[in-house]
Amino acid sequence: MYNVVITGSTKGFGFSLARKFLELGDSVVISSRDDARVKKALAKLKDLFPDGKVYGMTCDVRAKENVEALGQFAMEKLGSIDIWVNNAGISAKNTPLVDLSEADIRSVIDTNVMGAIFGCQVALKIMLKQKSGRIFNLEGMGSSEKHIIADQVPYIISKAVMPKLTKSLKLELKDTGVAVHSINPGMMVTNLVVKNIGNEPKIFNILAETPKTVADYLVPKMRDVKGKGKKLKFIKGWKVALKFMTAWRYRDRFMDKDGNLLIELE
């Protein structure tokens, strides 16, 4: 069994990760910058897993002292940390760069980039003392040259950083028992993605999956992965091609033709 910390885990993919880890018998610390969401998610997880070990803490990953406090809280509750997932992330408004405010830009970069860096730093200090542990950084649109869109410059840049962060830390940690990996969940039905899908509901219906579906697939791989610097992907290229070849099966799956969401988001 593993002791797991997940940032940004009160809804969407982070919550689904927490649920799957708990389902497999692991102990989990969830977090969010919103205290009310932490309490709500914690209550839901405790209801789903009455005998599970799950704890929650408010943490704004933009502030290093918050992330340090999260690490300390997790150690107090769990005794050790085996897996740390840097999942916290936001996007700016779907807006051209020229029209974004400095606050819009900094909020995304500070959350997605600095939050991941602080998360890695805090987790590493703990794991290097333990001489073991795994950190997972979340990739997204922008992590690959193949997936670049307009009107989301801060988000694209923030995710372009993730592969380099993981690869650089792989080199730093080569002679240790600690590993850093990346997760590429693909397109998911989350608030962050839905608000920026624009006028592409057909593509969304074909490519997207629910956070639960993705987490159910990836968590066992996260628990079992060996080595350092691995990339765990939910969907590979040939599966994407197959989906497009059978596109009729996905009509009105998550959105209607006008872009109206047909399911309730977690």
Secondary structure, DSSP 8 states (H G I E B T S, - for coil): --EEEESS-SSHHHHHHHHHHHHTT-EEEEEES-HHHHHHHHHHHHHH-TTS-EEEEE--TTSHHHHHHHHHHHHHHHSS-SEEEE-------S--GGG--HHHHHHHHIIIIIHHHHHHHHHHHHHHHHT-EEEEEE--TTSSTT---SS-HHHHHHHHHHHHHHHHHHHHTTTSSEEEEEEE--SBSSHHHHTT-TT-HHHHHHH-B-HHHHHHHHHHHHHH--SSS-EEESS-HHHHHHHHHTGGGGTTSSB-TT--B-S---
